[in-house]
Amino acid sequence: NAGVMQNPRHLVRRRGQEARLRCSPMKGHSHVYWYRQLPEEGLKFMVYLQKENIIDESGMPKERFSAEFPKEGPSILRIQQVVRGDSAAYFCASSFFKGTATVGELFFGEGSRLTVL
Amino acid sequence: QQQVKQSPQSLIVQKGGISIINCAYENTAFDYFPWYQQFPGKGPALLIAIRPDVSEKKEGRFTISFNKSAKQFSLHIMDSQPGDSATYFCAASSQGGSEKLVFGKGMKLTVNP
């Protein structure tokens, strides 16, 4: 009974490279969320997706960041041309959909820690 | 502008003591207030949550107190144990669930044996 699976757990990139972070939600969960955590900070909402659809991306930087949740496969958070300020822990969470309202509890993965040199 | 302010930033208590973490919010549209616990190197895990229609919710040693007029809520950990040592985050959302949580900056709790 796997929880939310994220990979890689640690990723090192040089400035200007691309980072791809993957997230497989819990079984039966149709909604995925990405949050970013900077050192000594709380988590900041980035994007909320369901299969093949972005529900809310109001927390995503306008440039270089994109996210998808295809019909098959994991959700992917993509950061192009990384800069040092992108160094952070990126957490994925999932929930299941119940009626017209998302159920309250989010289940978080263990995070992907990106270091940009 | 920080929508959810958490205090203190860190806390040290002795085993068996009471740990109290406070949060204040600004957005009166918030209607869901969860607390998350995070251990080093792990993702946050939901501890307990409350909605504004109740003033208190208790689950085991954990109690949330909610004051709607003051726009404040707090987490009380009774009989604190060394295993409770972790970072605790309060959060809030305005959509009835967890779609877009706004987190506080977190409080690092250390419980000494």
Interface residues (C-beta under 8 A of the other chain):
Chain A: V4 Y33 Y35 E40 E41 G42 L43 K44 F45 Y48 I55 D56 S58 G59 F91 A93 S95 A101 T102 V103 G104 E105 L106 F107 F108 G109 E110 G111
Chain B: V4 Q6 Y32 P34 Y36 G41 K42 G43 P44 A45 L46 A49 F89 A91 Q95 G96 G97 S98 E99 K100 L101 V102 F103 G104 K105 G106
